[in-house]
Amino acid sequence: MKNAYILVDNRPAPVSPSRFLTEHGLAIFFEADNKKWLVDTGASGAFLENATLLGLDIAQVDCLILSHNHNDHTGGLEHFFKHNKTASVYLSEWIKKSSCYSIKEGTPKDIGIDREWLRTYENRFVYHPKQNVFLTKNVALLGDIPSIYPLPMGNTTLGLQYDGKHIPDPFDHELALLVHTPCGEVILSSCTHKGILNTLEAARVFAGKPPSFFIGGLHLKDDLESEEQLATLSDFLKKGYPKLHIYTGHCTGDASFGILEEQMPYQVTLFYSGYKFGQFCQQIM
């Protein structure tokens, strides 16, 4: 695994002015097994502009993984398809028969993928079943993430319409990646609606050992997660995964990150648009 970047995120680089666009969305690029990978497209074409600034050609991406059915991760699909004519696009088979909505503002609001692109580019999509399997020698797609531990409180305003029924979203449509490297297993989980503990457990069982690195949002909302809950989570992570380093951003609130950083010094890092995994990637190439 090498040349890993956060193409777009909510947060700007901690330098002023930052040349990279930001938005409420996430897109991650990396290379592994002689392939170029993209995880999500953010909410617009911002990921594409930032990729160009980083000297990355989206037309050369071999595999796009859509982590879940929310438009802040799939909204850039139109721009992706305009520039990339060959990549396979992996997404959960749940998305065929379900749509996602938010009730944060009182009435249901569709926040799912633009289904026009599913029809227009039907031959590009690969619907992944509820399984954990290797796509290449060192890159696995995790589609079977358990719900052993409580899911983030931020999920309480999110619903799923499935088979004509409205239900709380169980996030069975969420996918994560596991990348095997000489220095440990790396998880990429864009929003982690299933919760970091459940995602880590899926990776641990599949790989046969605990992951060493985690990259992605944690869906920890400052107004919903209490300091006590975050302290409990931190304690569990320290004891269960003492060597884990977490790189997070996007849907991890500022206050929530501050508590994690206080509870887990030297184990958490905040990423941002344009973030390059420098020494980290050199370690695990």
Residue, then its C-alpha position, 0 to 999 in steps of 0.5 A: m500500500k502506497n501513495a495514500y491520500i485524503l482527496v476531500d474531507n470536511r476539514p481544511a489543511p491546518v495551513s492558511p490558505s489551503r489550496f484544497l477544496t473541502e466539503h461534507g464528504l470523503a474520498i480516499f485514494f491509495e495504491a496496492d497490488n499494482k492497482k489504483w483504488l478510490v474509496d468514495t467520491g465525496a459529495s461533488g467533483a471536489f475530489l477530482e480537482n484535489a486529485t489533480l492538484l496532487g498529480l493523481d489521474i482519476a482516469q487511471v483508477d482501477c477500482l472504486i469502492l462505494s462505502h455506503n448509500h449516502n450522497d456525501h460519499t456518492g455525489g461525485l459519481e457523475h464526475f468520476f464516470k466522465h473521467n474514468k471509462t474502465a474502473s469497476v465500481y463496488l457497492s453493496e447488493w442492499i442498494k439494489k432494493s433500498s434507499c436511505y433517508s434522514i429525518k434530522e429535520g423532521t421529515p424524511k429527506d432522501i440522502g441516497i445515491d442518484r439512481e440515474w447513475l445506477r441505470t446509466y452505467e449499469n455495466r460498471f457496477v459490481y453488487h457485493p454480497k454480505q461477505n468478506v472476501f479478497l478482491t486482490k492478493n492483499v485487498a479485501l472487501l468487508g461486506d459482513i460487519p457484525s452488530i455486536y457492539p452498539l452503533p453510533m448515536g448519530n445513526t438515530t436520525l437515519g432510516l432505510q426504505y426497504d421492500g416498501k417499509h421504513i425502518p431504522d437503518p441497520f447499515d448492512h449496506e456499509l462496506a469497508l476495506l482491509v489491506h494486508t501489509p508487511c507492517g499490519e492490517v489497514i482498515l479503510s471505513s469511510c463513515t463507520h456507521k456500524g461502529i468502529l468496534n464492530t468494524l475492527e471485529a470483522a477485520r480481526v476475525f477475517a485477518g486472524k489478527p487485530p488491525s494496526f491502522f484505521i482510516g476513516g470517519l467514526h460517525l461520532k456526533d458531538d451533540l449525541e455522544s456523551e463524554e462518558q460514552l467516548a471515554t468508555l469507547s477509548d478505554f475499550l480501544k486501548k485495552g483491546y487494540p493497544k497498537l492501533h493507530i486511528y486516522t480520522g476526520h469527516c463525520t468525527g466531531d471536533a469535540s469527540f476527536g478532542i476526547l479521543e485524543e485526550q484519552m488515547p494520546y499518540q494513537v489518533t490523528l486528524f486528517y483533512s483535504g489533501y492529507k498525505f499518509g507520508q511515513f505511514c505509507q513508507q512503513i507499509m509499502 
